[in-house]
Amino acid sequence: MDAVPENVTTVKTFVLSGLTTSHSTELALFVFFTAIYSLILVGNVLIVVTIIYDQHLHTPMYFFLSNLSFIDVCHSSVVMPKMLADFLAETKTISFGECIAQMFFLHLFACTEIFLLTIMAYDRYAAICNPLHYGTIMSRRVCLQLAVAMWLGGLLHSIALTLLTLNVPYCGPNSIDNFFCDVPLVIKLACANTYVFEILIVSNSGVISVVCFVVLVVSYVVILVSLRNRFSEGRRKALSTCAAHLTVVTLFLGHCIFIYLRPAKSLAADKVFSIFFTAVTPLLNPVIYTLRNEDMLNALNKLRGRQVNLEGKGH
Protein backbone atom coordinates (compact mmCIF):
# COMPACT_ATOMS: atom_id res chain seq x y z
CA MET A 1 0.00 0.00 0.00
CA ASP A 2 1.33 3.45 -0.90
CA ALA A 3 2.53 5.76 1.82
CA VAL A 4 0.18 8.56 2.78
CA PRO A 5 1.55 12.06 2.10
CA GLU A 6 2.23 14.17 5.15
CA ASN A 7 0.10 17.21 6.02
CA VAL A 8 -2.97 15.78 4.22
CA THR A 9 -6.47 16.68 5.30
CA THR A 10 -8.57 13.72 6.42
CA VAL A 11 -11.97 13.63 4.72
CA LYS A 12 -14.76 14.45 7.20
CA THR A 13 -17.63 14.65 4.70
CA PHE A 14 -18.54 13.03 1.40
CA VAL A 15 -20.60 14.70 -1.33
CA LEU A 16 -23.19 12.51 -3.05
CA SER A 17 -24.07 13.14 -6.70
CA GLY A 18 -27.69 12.02 -6.27
CA LEU A 19 -29.90 10.77 -9.09
CA THR A 20 -30.20 14.02 -11.07
CA THR A 21 -29.07 17.65 -11.10
CA SER A 22 -32.50 18.99 -12.10
CA HIS A 23 -34.36 20.47 -9.11
CA SER A 24 -37.81 20.03 -10.70
CA THR A 25 -37.00 16.37 -11.43
CA GLU A 26 -35.83 15.95 -7.83
CA LEU A 27 -39.15 17.26 -6.51
CA ALA A 28 -41.03 14.80 -8.74
CA LEU A 29 -38.74 11.99 -7.61
CA PHE A 30 -39.29 13.00 -3.96
CA VAL A 31 -43.06 12.53 -4.35
CA PHE A 32 -42.62 9.28 -6.29
CA PHE A 33 -40.12 7.66 -3.92
CA THR A 34 -42.00 8.86 -0.82
CA ALA A 35 -44.97 6.85 -2.13
CA ILE A 36 -42.68 3.87 -2.91
CA TYR A 37 -41.09 3.96 0.56
CA SER A 38 -44.52 4.22 2.25
CA LEU A 39 -45.74 1.19 0.29
CA ILE A 40 -42.59 -0.74 1.24
CA LEU A 41 -43.15 -0.02 4.94
CA VAL A 42 -46.89 -0.69 4.94
CA GLY A 43 -46.70 -3.79 2.74
CA ASN A 44 -43.85 -5.51 4.55
CA VAL A 45 -45.03 -4.64 8.07
CA LEU A 46 -48.50 -5.94 7.15
CA ILE A 47 -46.96 -9.24 6.05
CA VAL A 48 -45.07 -9.62 9.35
CA VAL A 49 -48.17 -8.77 11.44
CA THR A 50 -50.37 -11.12 9.42
CA ILE A 51 -47.94 -14.04 9.77
CA ILE A 52 -47.60 -13.46 13.53
CA TYR A 53 -51.39 -13.22 13.95
CA ASP A 54 -52.51 -16.22 11.85
CA GLN A 55 -51.67 -19.62 13.37
CA HIS A 56 -52.08 -21.30 9.97
CA LEU A 57 -49.07 -19.34 8.72
CA HIS A 58 -46.75 -20.57 11.47
CA THR A 59 -44.81 -22.76 9.03
CA PRO A 60 -41.16 -22.65 7.93
CA MET A 61 -41.99 -20.92 4.61
CA TYR A 62 -43.88 -18.07 6.29
CA PHE A 63 -41.36 -17.84 9.12
CA PHE A 64 -38.68 -17.08 6.54
CA LEU A 65 -41.05 -14.83 4.60
CA SER A 66 -41.61 -12.71 7.73
CA ASN A 67 -37.82 -12.47 8.09
CA LEU A 68 -37.59 -11.36 4.46
CA SER A 69 -40.18 -8.62 5.01
CA PHE A 70 -38.40 -7.43 8.16
CA ILE A 71 -35.05 -7.31 6.31
CA ASP A 72 -36.63 -5.42 3.40
CA VAL A 73 -37.95 -2.73 5.77
CA CYS A 74 -34.50 -2.38 7.35
CA HIS A 75 -32.65 -2.57 4.03
CA SER A 76 -34.70 0.16 2.34
CA SER A 77 -34.60 2.31 5.50
CA VAL A 78 -30.79 2.40 5.40
CA VAL A 79 -30.83 4.33 2.10
CA MET A 80 -34.25 5.76 1.25
CA PRO A 81 -34.81 8.32 4.07
CA LYS A 82 -31.42 9.92 3.28
CA MET A 83 -32.19 9.82 -0.44
CA LEU A 84 -35.57 11.53 0.12
CA ALA A 85 -33.97 14.23 2.30
CA ASP A 86 -31.32 14.85 -0.37
CA PHE A 87 -33.98 15.44 -3.03
CA LEU A 88 -34.90 18.58 -1.05
CA ALA A 89 -31.31 19.59 -0.24
CA GLU A 90 -29.18 21.89 -2.34
CA THR A 91 -25.96 20.11 -1.37
CA LYS A 92 -26.06 16.36 -0.77
CA THR A 93 -23.49 15.62 1.91
CA ILE A 94 -22.97 12.78 4.33
CA SER A 95 -20.48 12.70 7.20
CA PHE A 96 -17.70 10.11 7.23
CA GLY A 97 -19.25 8.34 10.24
CA GLU A 98 -22.74 8.26 8.67
CA CYS A 99 -21.24 6.95 5.44
CA ILE A 100 -19.47 4.10 7.24
CA ALA A 101 -22.68 3.30 9.20
CA GLN A 102 -24.71 3.27 5.98
CA MET A 103 -22.27 0.85 4.36
CA PHE A 104 -22.22 -1.40 7.43
CA PHE A 105 -25.99 -1.78 7.69
CA LEU A 106 -26.47 -1.92 3.92
CA HIS A 107 -24.17 -4.95 3.68
CA LEU A 108 -25.53 -6.50 6.88
CA PHE A 109 -29.09 -6.57 5.55
CA ALA A 110 -28.16 -7.28 1.92
CA CYS A 111 -25.91 -10.25 2.73
CA THR A 112 -28.43 -11.61 5.26
CA GLU A 113 -31.11 -11.40 2.57
CA ILE A 114 -28.91 -13.31 0.11
CA PHE A 115 -28.48 -16.11 2.65
CA LEU A 116 -32.21 -15.98 3.44
CA LEU A 117 -33.22 -16.32 -0.23
CA THR A 118 -30.91 -19.34 -0.45
CA ILE A 119 -32.53 -20.88 2.65
CA MET A 120 -36.00 -20.23 1.20
CA ALA A 121 -34.98 -22.11 -1.96
CA TYR A 122 -33.79 -25.02 0.20
CA ASP A 123 -37.09 -24.90 2.11
CA ARG A 124 -39.08 -25.15 -1.17
CA TYR A 125 -36.80 -27.98 -2.32
CA ALA A 126 -37.43 -29.91 0.91
CA ALA A 127 -41.22 -29.27 0.77
CA ILE A 128 -41.62 -30.31 -2.88
CA CYS A 129 -38.98 -33.03 -3.29
CA ASN A 130 -39.13 -34.59 0.21
CA PRO A 131 -42.69 -33.93 1.45
CA LEU A 132 -42.79 -36.99 3.76
CA HIS A 133 -39.67 -35.87 5.66
CA TYR A 134 -40.29 -32.13 5.41
CA GLY A 135 -41.37 -31.79 9.07
CA THR A 136 -38.09 -33.31 10.21
CA ILE A 137 -35.85 -31.54 7.69
CA MET A 138 -37.33 -28.11 8.46
CA SER A 139 -38.22 -28.50 12.13
CA ARG A 140 -38.69 -25.45 14.33
CA ARG A 141 -35.22 -25.94 15.79
CA VAL A 142 -33.61 -26.18 12.34
CA CYS A 143 -35.44 -23.03 11.19
CA LEU A 144 -34.18 -21.07 14.20
CA GLN A 145 -30.63 -22.36 13.67
CA LEU A 146 -30.74 -21.33 10.00
CA ALA A 147 -32.08 -17.89 10.96
CA VAL A 148 -29.27 -17.36 13.48
CA ALA A 149 -26.69 -18.59 10.95
CA MET A 150 -27.86 -16.21 8.20
CA TRP A 151 -27.77 -13.18 10.54
CA LEU A 152 -24.32 -14.14 11.85
CA GLY A 153 -23.10 -14.65 8.27
CA GLY A 154 -24.40 -11.23 7.27
CA LEU A 155 -22.82 -9.63 10.34
CA LEU A 156 -19.40 -11.17 9.72
CA HIS A 157 -19.51 -10.17 6.05
CA SER A 158 -20.45 -6.59 6.93
CA ILE A 159 -17.78 -6.27 9.64
CA ALA A 160 -15.11 -7.57 7.24
CA LEU A 161 -16.00 -5.06 4.50
CA THR A 162 -16.31 -2.16 6.95
CA LEU A 163 -12.87 -2.90 8.44
CA LEU A 164 -11.40 -3.06 4.92
CA THR A 165 -12.88 0.36 4.15
CA LEU A 166 -11.57 1.87 7.38
CA ASN A 167 -8.10 0.44 6.84
CA VAL A 168 -7.17 2.99 4.15
CA PRO A 169 -6.70 6.78 4.48
CA TYR A 170 -9.02 9.33 2.86
CA CYS A 171 -7.57 12.74 2.06
CA GLY A 172 -9.64 13.73 -0.99
CA PRO A 173 -11.39 13.69 -3.39
CA ASN A 174 -14.67 13.23 -1.54
CA SER A 175 -17.31 12.99 -4.31
CA ILE A 176 -19.36 9.78 -4.51
CA ASP A 177 -21.10 9.20 -7.82
CA ASN A 178 -24.31 7.76 -6.42
CA PHE A 179 -27.09 8.57 -3.94
CA PHE A 180 -25.67 6.46 -1.09
CA CYS A 181 -22.36 5.17 0.26
CA ASP A 182 -21.15 1.76 -0.83
CA VAL A 183 -17.82 0.04 -0.35
CA PRO A 184 -16.58 0.08 -4.01
CA LEU A 185 -17.52 3.76 -4.38
CA VAL A 186 -15.80 4.82 -1.16
CA ILE A 187 -12.70 2.64 -1.39
CA LYS A 188 -11.73 4.13 -4.76
CA LEU A 189 -11.52 7.58 -3.09
CA ALA A 190 -8.73 6.42 -0.78
CA CYS A 191 -5.36 8.17 -1.20
CA ALA A 192 -3.53 4.83 -1.33
CA ASN A 193 -3.17 1.83 -3.62
CA THR A 194 -6.42 -0.11 -3.11
CA TYR A 195 -5.89 -2.90 -5.67
CA VAL A 196 -5.61 -5.60 -2.99
CA PHE A 197 -8.68 -4.23 -1.19
CA GLU A 198 -10.69 -4.25 -4.42
CA ILE A 199 -9.72 -7.90 -5.02
CA LEU A 200 -10.83 -8.74 -1.46
CA ILE A 201 -14.16 -6.96 -2.03
CA VAL A 202 -14.76 -8.91 -5.25
CA SER A 203 -13.77 -12.19 -3.60
CA ASN A 204 -16.07 -11.44 -0.66
CA SER A 205 -19.28 -9.85 -1.98
CA GLY A 206 -18.98 -11.04 -5.57
CA VAL A 207 -18.24 -14.67 -4.79
CA ILE A 208 -20.99 -14.86 -2.13
CA SER A 209 -23.49 -13.52 -4.68
CA VAL A 210 -22.41 -15.88 -7.47
CA VAL A 211 -22.24 -19.00 -5.26
CA CYS A 212 -25.68 -18.33 -3.74
CA PHE A 213 -27.12 -17.59 -7.19
CA VAL A 214 -25.78 -20.90 -8.57
CA VAL A 215 -27.14 -22.80 -5.55
CA LEU A 216 -30.53 -21.12 -6.01
CA VAL A 217 -30.74 -21.88 -9.73
CA VAL A 218 -29.70 -25.52 -9.20
CA SER A 219 -32.32 -25.87 -6.42
CA TYR A 220 -35.08 -24.57 -8.68
CA VAL A 221 -33.97 -26.74 -11.61
CA VAL A 222 -34.18 -29.81 -9.36
CA ILE A 223 -37.61 -28.66 -8.15
CA LEU A 224 -38.89 -28.12 -11.72
CA VAL A 225 -37.63 -31.56 -12.79
CA SER A 226 -39.37 -33.19 -9.82
CA LEU A 227 -42.64 -31.40 -10.66
CA ARG A 228 -42.99 -33.12 -14.02
CA ASN A 229 -44.84 -36.06 -12.49
CA ARG A 230 -47.09 -34.06 -10.17
CA PHE A 231 -50.81 -33.41 -10.58
CA SER A 232 -51.67 -30.23 -12.45
CA GLU A 233 -53.05 -28.23 -9.47
CA GLY A 234 -50.15 -29.03 -7.15
CA ARG A 235 -47.69 -28.39 -9.96
CA ARG A 236 -49.32 -25.04 -10.80
CA LYS A 237 -49.10 -23.85 -7.18
CA ALA A 238 -45.49 -25.00 -6.78
CA LEU A 239 -44.48 -23.42 -10.09
CA SER A 240 -46.11 -20.15 -9.02
CA THR A 241 -44.13 -20.14 -5.76
CA CYS A 242 -40.85 -20.96 -7.52
CA ALA A 243 -41.46 -18.30 -10.19
CA ALA A 244 -42.03 -15.69 -7.44
CA HIS A 245 -38.82 -16.66 -5.67
CA LEU A 246 -36.81 -16.62 -8.91
CA THR A 247 -38.10 -13.13 -9.76
CA VAL A 248 -36.87 -11.73 -6.44
CA VAL A 249 -33.59 -13.65 -6.63
CA THR A 250 -32.80 -12.47 -10.17
CA LEU A 251 -33.46 -8.81 -9.36
CA PHE A 252 -31.61 -8.82 -6.05
CA LEU A 253 -28.62 -11.00 -6.85
CA GLY A 254 -28.35 -9.57 -10.37
CA HIS A 255 -27.50 -6.20 -8.79
CA CYS A 256 -24.98 -7.73 -6.39
CA ILE A 257 -23.18 -9.61 -9.16
CA PHE A 258 -23.14 -6.54 -11.44
CA ILE A 259 -21.79 -4.18 -8.75
CA TYR A 260 -19.38 -6.38 -6.79
CA LEU A 261 -17.95 -8.74 -9.41
CA ARG A 262 -15.91 -6.06 -11.17
CA PRO A 263 -13.28 -3.41 -10.30
CA ALA A 264 -14.38 -0.38 -8.26
CA LYS A 265 -15.39 2.09 -10.95
CA SER A 266 -18.59 3.99 -11.70
CA LEU A 267 -20.77 3.04 -14.64
CA ALA A 268 -23.83 4.85 -15.98
CA ALA A 269 -26.01 1.83 -15.17
CA ASP A 270 -24.97 1.72 -11.47
CA LYS A 271 -27.68 4.13 -10.30
CA VAL A 272 -30.40 2.23 -12.16
CA PHE A 273 -29.28 -1.06 -10.61
CA SER A 274 -29.05 0.62 -7.21
CA ILE A 275 -32.67 1.83 -7.46
CA PHE A 276 -33.82 -1.73 -8.13
CA PHE A 277 -31.67 -2.92 -5.22
CA THR A 278 -32.91 -0.41 -2.63
CA ALA A 279 -36.47 0.43 -3.73
CA VAL A 280 -37.95 -1.91 -6.34
CA THR A 281 -37.08 -5.31 -4.82
CA PRO A 282 -38.36 -4.45 -1.28
CA LEU A 283 -41.58 -3.21 -2.93
CA LEU A 284 -41.97 -6.30 -5.13
CA ASN A 285 -41.71 -8.76 -2.24
CA PRO A 286 -45.10 -7.83 -0.68
CA VAL A 287 -46.72 -7.83 -4.14
CA ILE A 288 -45.23 -11.17 -5.22
CA TYR A 289 -45.70 -13.02 -1.94
CA THR A 290 -49.10 -11.57 -1.01
CA LEU A 291 -51.18 -10.89 -4.11
CA ARG A 292 -50.10 -14.21 -5.66
CA ASN A 293 -50.59 -16.21 -2.47
CA GLU A 294 -54.04 -17.52 -1.49
CA ASP A 295 -53.03 -18.34 2.10
CA MET A 296 -51.74 -14.80 2.67
CA LEU A 297 -54.83 -13.23 1.08
CA ASN A 298 -57.13 -15.33 3.29
CA ALA A 299 -55.13 -14.40 6.38
CA LEU A 300 -55.25 -10.70 5.44
CA ASN A 301 -59.03 -10.91 4.97
CA LYS A 302 -59.40 -12.54 8.40
CA LEU A 303 -57.20 -9.86 9.95
CA ARG A 304 -59.26 -7.14 8.29
CA GLY A 305 -62.51 -8.80 9.42
CA ARG A 306 -61.25 -8.94 12.99
CA GLN A 307 -60.32 -5.24 12.85
CA VAL A 308 -63.80 -4.36 11.55
CA ASN A 309 -65.42 -6.36 14.39
CA LEU A 310 -63.26 -4.62 17.00
CA GLU A 311 -64.20 -1.22 15.60
CA GLY A 312 -67.88 -2.21 15.61
CA LYS A 313 -67.71 -3.23 19.27
CA GLY A 314 -65.92 0.02 20.10
CA HIS A 315 -68.88 1.99 18.78
N, C-alpha and C positions, 0 to 999 in steps of 0.2 A: 504493500500500500504506500502511496506517495506521501512524503512528509508534508505537513500542513505549514503554510507560510506563517511567519511570525507577524504579530500586530494585525491579525485578521479579525473582522467583526463577526461574531457568532450570530446566525440568523435567529431572530426572535419571533418573526411573523412571516407567514407565506401568503402570497397573493394568488387567489384562484381566478381562472379565466372565465368560469361560468359556462353557460350553454350558448349565450348570444351576447352581442354588444348593443343590440337594439333595445332601448328602454320600453317601447310600446310592446315589443315581442315578449319582453320579460314580464310585463304586467299580465299579458294574456297567459303566459306559461304559469305565473303565480296562481291564477284562478284555476287553470286546468289541473295542475299538480296538487293544489289544495284539495280539490275534489277527489283526485286519485288517492292521496294519502288518507283522507277521511274514509274512503271505501275500503282501503287496506285495513285500517284499524277496526272499523265496524264489522267487516266481513270475517276477519280472522278471530277477533274476540268472540263473535257470535258462535263460530265453530267450536272454540274451546269451551264456552259456557254450555252449549248444547250437548257436547260429548260428556261433560261432567254431570249434567243433569239427567240424561237418559241412560238408564241401566243397560238397555239393549245395545248401547254403543261402547260398553266397557269390554272391548275386545282388543287384541294386539294391533290390528290395523288402525282402529280409531284412536288408540293410545298414541301411536306414532303420528297420526294425523294431527292430533291436538298439539304435539310437540312441534310439528312443522308450522302450524299456525302461530304458535308462540314465537318461534324463531323468526318468522316472517315479519311479525310486528316489531321485534327488536332490530332485525336487520334493516328494515326500511327506516326505522327511527334514528339509526346512527347517521344517516345521510340526509334524509328528506327535510327535516325541520331546518337544518342549516341551509340547504339549497333554497327553500322557500324564503327564508330571511334574506338571502343574498339577492333574490330577484328584486327586492325592494331597496337594496343597498347600492350606493354609488360605487363604493370600493369593496370588493369581496376579499376580505382578509380572514385568516385563521391563525391563532397563535401556535407556536411550536408544540406546546403541551397539548392543546386541543387536537392538533393534527395527529400527533402520536396516539392519543386516546381514540380518535376516529379510526385510525388504521387497526389498532388492537381489537376493538370491538367488531369492526367490519370483518376481519379475518376470523375472529372467534365464531361469529354467527354463520358466516359463509361456509367455513370448513365443517362446522357441526352439521349444517344443512346437507352438505355433500355426503357425509357419513350417514345421516338420517335417510336420505333418498336411497342409498345403497342398502340400508337395513330394510326399508319398505319394500324394495325389490325382492330381497331374500324372504320377507314375510309372505309376499304374494306367491313366490315360488313354493314355499312350504305349504301354503293353503291349497294351491291348485295341484301340485305334483305329489304331495304327501298328505292328503286330507285326513287319513286315518290316524296319523301320528302328529297332526298339527298341534293338538293341545299340549303334547309333551315337548315338541320342538320349540314352540313359542309360548312356554308357560309364563306366568306372571313374573317369576323370578328371573327368567331369561330376558324378558322384555326390560325389566329394571336394570339388569346388568348391561344390556346393550345400550340403554339410554345413558347410563353413567359413562360407559366407554366412549360413546360418541362425543359427549361434552368434554371429557378429559382429552380426547384426541384433538378436538377443536382448540382447547385451551393451550395445549403444548405447541401446536402449530402456530398459534397467534403469538405466544411468548417468544418462540424462536425467531419469527420474522420481525417482531418489534425490537428485539435485542440486536438483530442484524442492522436494522435501520439506525439504531442509536449508537452503533459502534463506529460510525464514520462522522467526520466533522462537516458542519454546514456553515459556509462563510459567504454565500451568495453564488449564483443568483437565487431568487426566492419565488419565482413564478411557476405555478403548477397549472399545466394546460388541461384542466378538467374542473368539475364542480365539487370535487371532494378529494381528500388525501388518500393515496394508495401507495403501497410500498414501491413499485417500479417507478412511479412518478416522482417520489421524494428522493429515492436513493440516487437517481441520476443527477440531482442537484448538489450532491456532496462534492466538496473540494478535495477529492482524493480519487485514486484509481479504484473503481467499484466493480471491476470485471468479475472478480471471485465472488463478490456478494450477489451479482446478477445471476451467476451460474447457480449459486445456492438457492436463490429465489425460484429459478426455473425448476431445479431439482426437487424443491419442496412443494410449492403450490401447483406447478405444472404437472408433475408426476402424479401427485395425489388426484388431481382432476382426471387425468387420462386413465389411470388404473381403475378408479371408481366408475368412470364412464364405460370402460371395457367390461367390467364385472356386471354393470347394469344391463348392457346390451346382451351379453351372454345369457344372463338370467331370463330376460324377456324372450330371447330366441328359444330357450329350453321350454319356457311356459307355452309359447305359441305352438311349438311342436307337440307338446303334450295335450293341447286342446283339440287336436285334429279329430280325436275319437270321442269327444264329449257331445252331449245332447245340445241342440241348437240354442236353447234358452240359457243354459249354464255357460255355454261358450260365448254367447253374446255379452253376458254380464262381465265375464272374466276379461274378454277382449276390450270392453269399454274401460274397465279399471286399468288395464295395462296401457291402453292408449293415453289415458289421462296422465299416468305416471311418466310415460315416455315424453309427453309434451313438456312437462315441467323440467324433466332431466335434461332434455336437449337445449332448452332455453337457458337454464341455469349453468350447466356444465359447459355449454358452448361458449359462454362468456369467459369462464375461468380458463379454458384451454386457449382461447384467442388472446387473452391479456397476459397470462403468466407463462405461456410456452414459447416465448420469444424474448429477444433482448429488450431492455428498458428504454423504449423510445415511443414518442407519441405518434399515433396515426389518426387520420380524420374520422375513422369509424369508431374510435375508442369511446367517444361520448355517447354514440348511439347504443353500443353494446352495454355501456354503463347504465343507461336509462332502463334497458330491459332487465338488467341485473338488480337494480335497486327499487324500481317502481312497477314494472310490468309483471315480473314473475310473482312477487308477493300479492299482487292483485288477482292474477290468474288462478292461484291456488284455491281461494274460496269459490270462485266460479266453477272450476273444473271438478273440485271434490264435493261441492254442494248441489249445484244445479243439475249435475249428471248422476247424482247418487240418491236413489229412492229412500234408503234408510235415513240419510241425513235430512231429506225433505220432510219425511214423516215425523222425525224428531223435532224439527223446527216448527212444524204445524202444531204438535203437541205442546211445545213450549209457548207458542203464541196463544193457544187455547187456554193454557193455564194462566197466562198473564191477563187475558180478557176476563176470566172468571174472578181473579183476585181484584181486578178493577171494579167489577160488578158488585162484589161483596163490599168493597170500600164505600160505594155509593149507597 
